[in-house]
Amino acid sequence: MANKPRFFKPSRQTAKRQLPAKPVEAEILNFSHDLRGVARIEGKPVFIDNALPGERVRFRYTDRRARFDEGQLLEVLEPADNRCAPRCAHIDACGGCSLQHLQPAAQIAEKERILLDQLSRIGEVAVPELLPPLTGASFGYRRKARIGLRVQRPAKGRGESKSSPVFGFRAKRSNELVDIRECHVLHPTVAERIPELRQLVAGSEGRAHFTHLEVAVGEDAAALVLRHTRPLSEADRRRWCQFAVDSGLHLYLQPGEAASAHRVWPEGGAERLSYSLPEFDLTLGFHPLDFVQVNFEINRQMVARAVALLDPRPGERVLDLFCGLGNFTLPLARHAGQVIGVEGEGALTARAEENAAANDIDNAQFVTADLTADMRGHGWASGGFHKVLLDPPRAGAVEVLPQLARLQPQRIVYVSCNPSTLARDAGELARLGYHLQRAGVMDMFPHTAHVESIAVFEPVL
């Protein structure tokens, strides 16, 4: 007994056994930041998937923590007016999209509420003018996705002898895969072939060494990138190539996480897909593993809005930070005197230069640089800039903002994929002398809690 620890911390499994066994009824009061329904039981918040404010529901506890609990919806006793029937059979488990039970217009309203709340609460800034939301098709929009592949080992004691593949997306708040047979947000070019792809994976000798399929759908073609940790057998290679020929999907193999993907069908030609921005007479090429916006319809609207808000003029120099393959840089170049696109990843900078040449644009320059380092020592920054466009990753751009303030641009347009970091950066810009003028949401990811937004800042006079 002398070695017995003074304190015993129950394991997660032990804590699970202490959950209330009986279902609980509750009223859903509001939404959480990730758009789960929130009830209060004895003053403590409970986050419940698929529940909507104003509903009375029956749920069971799935987790209890110090500051909040979590629950699983069992039954909607009194539905909200904005509830609708989800189209997907996997809505309860799959984390790919989680809001199909909420009408699209209500989703937009909630995303606007989140944006305004984050700007006010985190950034301590108000929005003088709320821009109209950018919306498009709510299904079949997703042109980039990663489908996880895993082999499910046979359960002991059940008499099963053959392993079965799991084909799908991660579960909600988990790294576990949900085996799917349909996906309504994925572009139909690939979504309609999910049954065939499942059979293809199941029939492959090396399926235990497959980790995922990258899906990329351009306007001209679609591609699959199979990531596998061991070389394919000749039979598997023939099987996958035949599927590519029959389906018309381009096939790439990636033999390891660090290895580059190479196309095996069709043979020859540039390894590129493409999308267009007709308003600017542009076609941009991309590799299937490049970052591009997943929703081409919203991307077109977003680019047009960003250019209109920035309003570049023929005699002006414009800076596009986190420029990627030129999604904003090249449209801006159609109107500005000169545009400098800066990106941290050299492969994307090379792609941007390729796209500029393909579209006969000679007033755009692309630079690979550390975006957190001081810009003032670089020749491309020495001429100053009239206007700036920012499109940072989820972490935001707080390290860059003091440098931008020193450049004293007349206007900054900030495109954000994370309202909390936009709010933080809006507060920092306010301290640096830039006032938030307008902001609005863009529904890049319908049926998800993801909030894409755009904001305009100008110097305080």
N, C-alpha and C positions, 0 to 999 in steps of 0.2 A: 504493500500500500504506500510505501514511502515514495515510490516513483510516480504515483498518480498525479496528473497535472491538477493544479488548483482550479483552473477554469476549464469548462468543457464547451467547445463551440460546436453546435450541431451541424452536421453535414447538410448540404442542400437536399439530399434524399430524405434525411430525417425530418427536415423542415417541411417537406412536402406532405409527410404523414400527419402533420399537425394542422393541415388545412381543414376548414369546415367540410364535413362530408355532404351535407345537404345543400341543394341549390338555394340561392338567395334571390329575392325580388328587390328591385331598386328602380329609382327614377334617374334617368340620365340628365344631368344638369347642363353640361357644356362639352366642348371638345378639348382635348389635350393639344399640345403643339404638333403632335404627329397624327392628329385627327382620329384619335380613339375616343369613344364615349367615356365621360367621367361621371361616376356616381360617388356619393359620400355615404359611408357606412360608419356610424358613430364618430362622425367628424373626419374620418380618414378617407382620402381619395382612392378610388378604385378605377383603374383603366381597363376598359372592356372593348375588345376588338369588335368591329361591325355594328356597334351600337350608336344611335344618333341622339342628339339633344332633344328633349321633349318626350322621349319614349319611356315606357315602363317595360322592364325586361326581367327575365329570369336568367341568372348566370351562376357559374360555379367558380370558386377561387382556384387559380392556378399558381399563384405565388404571393407570399406576404413578405413585405420588407419594412424597414424602420419608418419610412416616410410615406409610402404608398403601397397599395396592393394591386394585383392584376387578376383579371377574370376572363373566362370564356363565355361568350353568349350562347345560351341554350334555346331561348324562345323570346320572341318579341310579343309582349302582351298587348301593348298599345303602340302602334307604329306612328312615326312622325309623318307629316304630310309630304316631306321631300324624300321619303324612302322609295326606292324602286327595286325591281327584281334584278339581281346580278346576272350577267350573261354567262359567266364562267363557272364551271362545276368545282373549281379548285379554290374559290374565293376564301373559304374559311382557313386554309392552311398556307397557301402560296404567298410569298412576300413580294412577288413581282408587281402586283397592284392590289390595293386593299380598299378602294372606295367605290366599287361598282354598285354598291347598295345605296349610294347617295346621288341624286340627280345632278347632271353636269353643271347646270347653272348654280346650284347650291355649292358644289365643289369650288367654283370660281369665287363665289362670295366668301367662303371660308379662307381661301388662299389670300384674298385681299385683306381680310381681317388679320391674318397672321402677319402679313407684311407690315400693315399699319401698327400693329401691336409691338412687333419687334423694333421698328424704327423709333417708336415712342419710348418703349421701356428700356431698351439696350442703348440706343443711340441718343435718346433724349432729343429727338428732332421730330417736327411735325411735317406733314405733306401738304403744302399749299394747294396742289392740284393733283388729283388722282387720274392717271391716264386710263382710257378705256382698255379693258383686258383684251389680249390677243387670244383668239380661240380658233379651233379647227376641228377636224374629225376626232371623235373620242375613242374610236376603235381602229385597229389596223394601221396605226401611225408609227409604230416603233420599228426603225430600220437598223438599229444596232442592238445586239443583246449577247449575253453569254449564257449558254445553256450548260448546266453542270452534268457530268456523267460520272456514275459510280456504280460499282457492282455490289449488290445486296447479297451478303453471304446467307446460305440457308440456315434457318433457325434450328437450334438443337432440339431434338425430341419431337419434331414434327414430321419426320420421315421424308423431308425434302432433301434432294441430292444435288440439284442444279442451282447455281447462283443465277440471279436475275439482275439485269441492269436497271438503274434508276436514272431517269432522263427528265431534267427539270430545273426549276429555279429554287433558290434558298427559301426556307420557311420564314415566317415573320419572326424577326429578332432572334435568328438562329442560323448556324452554319449548316444545318441539316438540309438535305435536298428533298423537295416535294416532287414526287413522280407525276408528271403531267401528261395528259393526252390531248390537250387543246390549249390554245392561247389566243385570246381575242384582241389583245393590244399589239401583238407581233404582226408585222406586215404580212399580208396573205401569201406573198411569194414563198415564204418559208412556213408560215403557220399552217397552210393547207397540206404541207408535206410532213407534219409531225408524226403521223402514224408510220409513214415509210421510213423516216429517220430512226424512229424507235426500233423498228424491225432490223434496220441496217446495223445499228449498234448491237442489238441482241444477237445477231448472226455473225458478228465479227470475232475471230479467234482471239484477238488481242484486247478485247473490251475491258479487261481488268486493268489495263494500262492506259485507258483513255481518261482524261481529266475534264475536258470541256469542249464544246463547240462554240466558236465565235461566229456570229451571224452578222453579215453586213449586206444591206440592200441598197444599191444605187438606183438611179433612174434608168440606167442602160443595162444593168445586169445585177445579179446577186451572188454572194460568195459565202462559202462555209470554210472555216479554218478549224481543222481537227488537231487538237493538242494531245499528243501521246508521249508517254515517257520511255517507251521502248520501240524499236523499229517495227514497222508493220510487216507482217508476213506477205509473201507474194499474193496469196489468195485474198487477204484483206485489201491489199492495194488494188487488185483487179476489181473487187467488189465495190469499193468506194468510187473508183474511177468510172465504173459502169453506171453507178447511180448518178454521178455528175453528168455524164453524157445523156442519160435518159431524161433527167430533170432540167438540164440546161444551167444548173447552178455551177459557178466556178468552184473548184476544189483546191484548197491549200492544205499542206501538212506542216505542222510545227512540232518537231521531234523533242522539244524540251522547252521549259519556261524561258530560258535565256536565249534559245536558238531563234533565228529569224524564220518566219514562215515562207514557204516557197510554193508556187502554184504548180500543180501537176496536171490540171485540165482547166481550160484549153491550153495547149502548148503554144508558145510564142506570143509576142506582143507584150505591151506594158502591163504590169500587174496593178491595174487601176480600175476603180469604179468611178462614177461621177455623179454630180448633182448640179442643177442649174439655178441661177438667180436671174430670171428673165428680165426683171425690171432694170437690171444693170448690164444686160447682154453678156453674161458670164457663165462659163461652165467650169467647175472646179473638180479636179481629179483627186482621188484619195486611195490609199492602200487600205485593204479591209481591216487592218489593225490600227489605223490612224484614228485619232479622236475627231469625230464630226458630231454635229447635233443629231440626235436620234429622230427628230420630228421635222422632216423637210418642209412641211406646210407652215409650221410655226416659225421655222428658221427664216423662211423668205419674208414673212411679216416682220420678224424681229430685226433683220438686217435693214429692211426699208425704214422701220421706225427709228433705229439707231442713227442711220444716215440723216434722216429728216431732223431729228432732235439735235444732232451735232451741227448740222447745216454747214458743211465745209464749203469754202469759196475757192475760186481758181487761184488766188494769190496766197493761199494759206498753207502752212506746214502743219500736218496732223500726225500725232503719235498714237499708234495702236499697240498697247501692251498686252501680252499674253495672246499674240496674234494667231497662233496655230498655223493652219495652212492657207490663211488669207481670207477667211470667211467674211470679215469686216474690212480688212485692209484694201482688198481689190475693189469692192463697191465704193469705198471712200475715195479711192484714186480716180474714179470716174468724175469726181467733182472737185477735189482739192488740187492745189498746185503740186504738192509732194506729200507722200505718206511714208512714214517709217514704221515698219512692223517689227516688234521685238518679241522673241520667244526663247524660252529656256531650253527647248529640245531641238537639237540640230536637225533631226530627221524631218520635223515639221517645217522648219525654216527652209530646208531644201525643197520640200513639197510646195511651199508658198512661192518660191522663186520659179519653180516649174509651172505653176498655175499662172503667174504673171506673164511669163513668156508665151504660154499657150493662148493667152487672151490679149496679146499685143499691148500690154501695159508697161510703160517704161518710166512712170513717175512714182513707182513704189519700190522701196528698198527694204530688204529684210536682214535682220541682225540676230545672231544667236548670242545671248548674253544672260548673265546672272541678274535677274530682275530685282534682287534685293541689294545689289551693289550700287555704289554712287555712279550716276550717269554722267556727271559733269566732265569726267576725263575722256569721254568718247567723242570722236569727231562727229558722229551722226547726231549727237545731242547738242552740239555747240551752237547751232543756229537758232535754238529755241523753238517753241511750238505754240501755235495759236489755240489749238484744241486737242483734247486727249480722249481716247476711248479705252476703257478698261473692261476686260472680260476674264477675270481671274478664276482659278479653281475654287473649290468649296472653302478653302482656308482664307480666302479673301486677299486683300492687297495692302494690309496695314503697313508693311515695311516700305512700300513704294510711295505712300502718300506724302511724306515730308519732301521727297525729291520732286514730286509733281508740283507741290506748292511753291518750291523754289523756281520752277519753270514758269510760273504765273500764267497758265493757260486761261483763255477767256471762258472756256466751258469744258466740263468733264461729263461724259456719258459713261455710266457704270452699269454693265450687264452682270447680273449676279445669279448664281445657282443655289445660294444659301442666304436666306433673309437675315439670319442672326449675324453673319459676318458682314453683310451689307450694312446692317444697322450699326454695328461697331465702327465700321469704316466711315459711315455717314457722320457719326459723332466726332470722329477724328478730323474729318474734313471741315466740320464746323469750327473746331478749335484752330484749324489752320487757315480759316478765313473764307471757306466756301459754303454757301448756303444751298440747301436742298430746294430745288424749284418744283420738280414734278417726279412722280414715280408711278409704276403700275406693274401688274402681273402679266405673265405670258404663260399660257397653259401648255408648256412643252411636254408634260407627262400627265395626261388625263388619267383619272382613276388612281392616282398616287398622291401621297402627301407632299411630294416634291414641289417646291415653289420657285419658279424662275421669275426674275423681275428685272426691271430697268429703271434707272434713276438719273436725273440731270442735276448737276451742281454748277453754280456760277459764283464768282467772287462777290463778297459782301461789299457793297459800295459805301 
